[in-house]
């Protein structure tokens, strides 16, 4: 049984394309969050989206000195990439007509903590991002790669990350690796 309602998601996608084409103001998005320092290294973020309000807690924890009461900003960043690309892959399954029985994604990166702490010559940003997807589907490996590429090309966060650092992929379909751009040793 597919995790994605192919007809509904495809129809919603097509309606959104029509709306964006026909309404000159619909494509202007300005996402915003408001963050406040709660105490020491703990922050709260609130935002409204589509009529719902969300509250998140972020912490510079561990070696940074903050309490372990919430995820780090980097974990939110990686989760954002994971949410974005997984959603676009799901949408790709509907648009391209390939059912997904299961989809799990790991998003990993590497940061040299010395950069955050002012060591000369050490950059503060992640050096790379690696996506490892495990997919179960009756679709062919080439169809799975087509929906992966379709989603990657539309996910704003993957596009943003690609501007800054290499984004690698390991795609495992039915237990077999069908794409692996992750360099050895990462």
C-alpha positions, 0 to 999 in steps of 0.5 A: 500500500502506497504511503502517498495518495497519488491522485490527491497529491498529483491533483493538489500539485497541479492546482498549485501550479495553476494558481502560481501561473494565474495569480501574479502575487501567489508566488511571493513567499516571505517566510518568517520566524520570531526567536527570543532568548529565554535564558543562557543558551536556550531560545524559543521560536514561534511562527504561524503557517497556514493558520496554525501556530508553532513553538520550537525550542532550540539550545546551544547545548553540550560543549556550548554550555547550554542545557539539553532541553532542545535540539541544536540549530544545526539539527533543525537545519538538517531536519528542515532539509530532511522534511523538505526533500522527503516531501518533494520525493513524496510529491514526485512519487505522485506526479510521476506515478510511482508508489512508495511503500516505505521511505526513510532518510538520514541527513548527516553533515560534518562541522569542525567545532573549532570554527565556532569557537574562533580557531583561526582558519577553520570555517564555521559552516558544515563541510558537506551534507549527505542524504541516505535514503532507504526506499521500498517500492515496486517501481524500477530503480530508474523510476525511483532515481527519477522521482529523487531527482525530480524532488531534489530539483524542487526542494528549496533547502537542497537547492540552498545547501547545494549553493554552499557545500557538496550534497551527496546521496546514497539511495537504497532501493529494496535493499540495493544501493542504486546511487552512491555519490558519497565519497569513501570515508564520509 
